[in-house]
Structure formats: C-alpha cells, structure tokens
Amino acid sequence: MTNKPKLYEYKSIDKLVTRIRDDLNDHSFVLLFAYNGTGKTRLSMAFKDMAKKKGERDTLYFNAFTEDLFVWDNDLDGDENRYLIINSASAFFEDFQSLDLEERIFSFLERYASFNFRIDYENWRVIFYRDATENIKVSRGEQNIFIWCVFLAICQLVLDNHEAYKWVKHIYVDDPISSLDDNNAIAVASDLAQLLRSGKDRAKAVVSTHHSLFFNVMWNEMKRVKHKAYFYHRPQGVELHTLRGTDETPFFHHVAMLSELQMAVESDQLYTHHFNMMRSILEKTATFFGYKDFSACIHGIDDEALYSRALNLLSHGKYSIYEPREMVGDNKDLFKDIFKAFLERYRFELPEIIKQKEPAQ
C-alpha cells in the first residue's frame, strides 16, 4: 500500500523524549508500539530523567524497575512461610504506609485474581492467602497483577489530586502485561484506558507496549481523547530512534495485528478473538480505499459470500477475547483461507514489523 505515514528520525533519546513531551503539551495521551529489545524501558527512564535534570520531579512511572521492587522469599528452609518482600528504600513507597492503600489495591485486584493479601508494614512484606490457606505462593502472572494493582491504586490517588502526589504531571506506563494471558492483558488495557480517560485533565499519560492486542485495545479506547500514537523503532546498535504515526492513516496500527495473525496462523494457535482482529483490519482497509463495507475487501475472490458471512457471525461482541477460546478445526481452516485470500489480494508489506523484528535483550 502507498501513502505510508511520515517517518520521524531522532539522533538521540533526549530529542525523542523532547518530541514526546511536546506532544503532551497539546494531547492528553501518547501511545507507543515497539517490539521487545527496542529500548522501551530505557525510553521511560529518559522521559522521567529529563525533568530531574531540571531539578524537578513530574513523572509517576511503571516499568521493569517497578516490578523489581518486589522480591520473593520462598522460605527454602521451612517451605512454609512464603511472602513478597517490598524494597521500602525506594522513593516509590514514600508515605506508602500512611496512604491506606489496601482497600484501593483490592478494588482493582478482585477484577483479575481470586486471592487476597495483607501488607506487613513492620517488616515490609506482602502475605498472600486464598480462603483459609495462608502464605500461598502465587504465579508470576498473579504476582505481576498484584504489583500492577498497587500502581493503579497510586494512580487513582494522583487522579484524585491527593496531596502526596500533587507533583505528578505525567504517568508513564511501559508494558504492564508481562506474564499475563490474553484475557487479563486485554482487561488490563481496557481498565487502564478508562482510568486515564477519567483523569485526562489531571495528568498526561504515555503508554508503551510490545503487545499488539494491548495496543489495539488502548488505541480504540482512547480514540475519542486527543492523543498521538506511534510505531517506535530503533535499529540495533545504532543511536537512531524513529517514530511513525499510526493515527494519521487508519490502517497502519493494524500492521502489527497482521503480524500477530500471521504468527497465529503459522503456529496454529488460533482463538475466537482473531476473527475480531481480522474484521477490524478489513474495516480499516475498507475505510482507506473508500469502500462502504468491509466485505468489499474480499469481493471477487472465491467463496466471498462464505467469508463475509463467517466474519459477520464470528466477530460479534465488543472484545471476544474476554472469553478466549481456541477455534474448532473447521473455523481454523476457514480463518486461514480468509487470511490468505486477503494477503494475496492486497499484498501488505511488513518489513519493519516482521523482517526487522529484533531479538529480546
């Protein structure tokens, strides 16, 4: 396809940060899509540090460093008293005990998990329990959900204009969905977008992610808010940072979804929500070409009536990934036929998404 969105190049990470901060002067929200290994965590820290260089503090952030503030003690000797140790020396936990956060944390946690917790402030540890079973060891995904809910509780204080967080002007979230399944990842995206929308007049936000489903949900949830969305890329070993807008041309952010669908097809890991993704891509393609209906994108190919009817029937619901179910065999075959026919007709080029995908750090 032609008319690619303009590519912006920056020779230093500080110049990139300046661009993003400038965007936030006129927009409530910046969304970045980038693969692991690009340097998203480094970018989030550079964003925070730019204010510190001026002797200011203006960014509440969540990234890999936030997750590292919590470490397990698995009681290797007794194999009984397991708990999560909080690094209380971090400024992240300043005035933490006086904020009475437990109820706020649990109001988020109960949406995603079936366990409960207590915070022992004397020893700075978190004890998890489920029903009458104490000191349980939760999974890595459940651990990350708990830490994420701690952050959300603090964000809520920011947006409520709590005295302890009046210094926060920006909220920066980098990949809050490590070790989460698709169901929780999409729920996290939807809840985060709702929270940020509710506080858009209090704090500006940046969210970066490598997860195309998460990106897609955030993009759709925030499209009514004044925002900027980019594909962020950094050639390996080169101090060059690029941004390509994904909101100027409607279909571009779906290039990442096409990549994910291709990997799902190749691995045969196809779920019912992939029909939703496919229809969304067809609708954006139809908009780009000026068609009135997505079915025009499969007009003239074999079995077009079957494909159109299948997409109408199998892509219902706001986000079918809230109930992730693997496709049955016949539907897998049907999906693969639709996907193949679409790519053969439009021949999308995906050099930045697939050919130049960099390995994880």
N, C-alpha and C positions, 0 to 999 in steps of 0.2 A: 504494500500500500504506500501511497505517496503522502505528502504533507505531514511528515513527522513533526512533532513538537520541537521547538528550538532547544538546542543543547547549550547549556551554560558551563563554562570551564573556570576553575579557580586553582591557582598555583600554590595556595597554602590553605590549611584548615582554618586559620583565622579569617581569611577572606570569605570562606564558605560560611562560617559562623556569622560573620557580619551580614551576609546576604539573608540568612535565615532570621536573624534578629530584625533586620529591616522589613522583612515580610510581616513580622509580627506587629510592626507599627501600624499596619493597615489591615491586618487579618487577625482573626481570633485563634487560628489554628493552622499548623503546618504538619503535613503527613508525609513521611518518607518511606519508600520501599527500597530495600537493599539486601543483597544476599549476605549470609554469614561470611566473615573474612574481609568485608569491605571496610570495616572500621567504625561501625555504628556506636559502639561503646566509647571509643576514643572521641568521636564527634560530640557525644552527650557531655563528656567531661570538659571538652574545649568550650562548649557553649556555657557551661557553668563557670569555668575559669575566666572567661572574658570579663565577667562582672567583677570577679575577685581581683583582677589586675587593676581595676579602678578603685579598689578598696571597698567594694560593695558586695552584697550577698542578695541575689534575687531569684535563684532557681532551686526549686524542690525537685529532685530527680530520682528516678528508679532505673537501675540498670544492673549489670552483673555484680558491681561492687555492693549494691544494696543487698542482694541475696547472700553475699559473702559475710554479712554482719551476723548471720545466724549459723551456728555450727553444732552438730550433734555430739552429745556424749552418750554413747551406746552402752555404757556400763559393761565393759568387756569382762570384768571380774565376776560380777554377780548376775549379769544378763537379765536384769530386772528393772532397775531404775533408769529409764531412758528419758532424756529431755533435750531440748534445744537451747543452747547457750546463746545469750544475747551479748554482743560486744558493746557494752554500755559506755565505753570510752569514746564511741563515735558521736559526733555532733548531731547525727540523725536522731538520737534518743535524748536530746536535750529537753528537760522538763517532761519527759515521757511519763513518768510516774504520776505527775500531778494532773495529767490531762484526762484521766479516767476513760481510757480508750477501749476497754474490754467490750463494752456493750456495742460500741460503734463497729469494732472489728467483727464481732459475731454477726451483726446485722448483714454484713457482706458475706462472711464465711458460710452462713447457712444456705446461701444460694448455690454453693458449689460443692460442699462437703458434708459428711454425716458424722463428723467427730466434733468434740468440744475442747476447750483449753483453759488453763489457768496460767497467769503470769506471776512468778515468784520474784518480786522486786528486790527482796533482800539478797538473793543470790543471782539475780538477773538470768532467769531461766524460764522456759515455757514447758509446761507439762500437758501432754495431750491425753485425753481419755474418751472412751466411747461407752455410753451406758454405765455399767458398774466396773468396767475394765480400765484400770489406771495405768499410767506410764506406757501408753502404746507407742509403737514406732510407726509413724505414718510414711506413706510412699514419698518419693521425690516430687512427684506431681502435687500431692497433697501439701507437702512442705512449702512448695513454691506458691500454691494457692493461699496458704496462711500468710506468708510474707507479703504477697500481693495485697491481701485484705488489710494488713497493717498499714501499708502505704495508702490504700484507698481511704482508710479511716482518717489519716492525717490530711489527705487531700480534701476530705469533707470539712475538716476544721479550717483549712485555708479558704475554701469557698464560702464557709460560714463567717468569714472575717474574724476568726479567733485571734485574740491579742498576741498569742505566742507565734503566730505565723503571718503577721501583717507585713513582714519583709518579703514575702513571696510574691513575685510578679509573673514568674513563668513556672510552668510544670512541664518537665521533660521526662517522657516515658520511653525507654528503649527495650523492646522485646519482653513483655511481661509474661510470655506464654511458653517458656522453655519447659519441657517435660509434660506438657498438657495435651490431652487428646483434643480432637477437633471440636467435640461438643463443648468442652469448657473453654477452649480458645475462642470460639465464636461468642459464647456467653460473656466472656471477659471483654471482648471488643464492644459488644452492644452496651454492656453496663458502663464501660469506661466512656464511651461516646455520650451516653446520657448524662453522666456526671459532668463531663467537660462542657457540654452544651448548657447545662444548668448554671455553670459558673463562668460563662464566657465573658461576662462584664467585670469579673473579679480578677481573673488570671488568664494569661495567654498560654497556649499549650503546643508542644511539639511531641509527636509520636513517631517513632521509627520501628520498622519491623522487617523480618525476612519472610514472613508467613503471608502468602498471597490471599488466603481466605480471610485472615485477620485484617489485612489491608483493605480488601473489598468491602467487608462489613463496616469498617471505620469510614471509608470513603462514602458509602451510601448513607450512613447515619449522620455524617457531618456535611452533606452536600447542601443543606439549607443554611448552613453557617458560613460566613465569609472565611474562606480558607485557601491554602495553597497545597498542592500535592505534587510530589516529585518521585522519579526514579533516581536514586543516588548510586553512583558507581565510582570506583577508584581503581585504576589499573594497578595490578600487583607490582610492587617495587618502584612505583613512580609517585612522586608527590604532586599528583594532579587529581582534583576532585570534580566530578561532573554531576550536574542536575539536569534532568529532562522532565519538563512539565507533563503531568498526566491529567490535568484538568482542562487544558486548552483544547485538546482533541479527545472526545468522549471515549473512544475505544482503547486508548493507549494503556491505561492501567490494567486492562484485561489481557494484555500481552503476557503478564505474569501468570494470569489464570490459565491461559492456553498452555504455558509451560507446565503448570501443575497437572492439567488434564492429560497432557501427553505422557507425563511420568506415570500417572494413574493408569492410563491405557496400557502402557508398556509393562507395568508390573501386575496388571490385572487386579489392582486394588481399587475397585470402583464402588462408590457408595451412592445412595439415592440423591444426596445433595449435589452430586456432579451434574445431574440434569438441570438443576437450578443455575449452576455456573455456566453451562453450555447455552442455556436460553438467554442469560444475561449478555453473553458475548454476541449472540446473534442479534439481540435487540440493539446493542451499541453499534454493531456493524451496519444494521439497517438504518439507524439514525445517521451514520456517517455518509451513507450513499443516498440518503433521502427517501428510502423506502417507507411505506406506511406501516408495514407489518414485518416482524422478524421472519415469517415464513417465506418472504421474498428472497431471503438469503439462501434458501435451499430449493428455489424454483428451478425447474428444468433438469433436475437430477433424478436418477432412478429412485422410485419409492418416496417421492417428495411428500405425498399425501400421508403415508405411514409415518414419516419422520415428523411432520408438522403435528399430527395428532398425538404422537407419543410425547413430544415436548410439551404440548398443552396439558396432557394428563399427568405427566411425571415430574413437572416442575412447579406444582402448586404449592402454596404456603409461603409465608414471609421468608423463613430460613428453614428449609427442610433438614439442615444439618443439626438442628436442635434434637432431632431423633435420628442419629446416624445409623443407617442400616446398609449392609452390603447388598448390592444388586443381585437379583437372581440371574441365572445364566443367560436366559433369553434377553433380559434387559441389558446385560453387559454387551452381548453381541450387537444389539440394536444401537446402543450408545456408541460403540466403536465404529459402526457403519456411518452414523451421523457425523461423528468427529472427523473421520477420514474424508467423507464427502465434502465437508466444509473446508478443510485444509487444502484439498485438491482443487477446489473451485477458487479460493481466494489466495492461496499460497502466501500466507503470512511469513515474513522473515523475522526470525527471533535471535539475531546474533548476540545482542547484549544479554539476553535472558538465559539462553541455553549455551551457546558456543563459548561465551566468555565468563560463564559462571565460575567463580573462584573457589578453591577448597577452603574449608574452615580453618581458622587459625589454630 
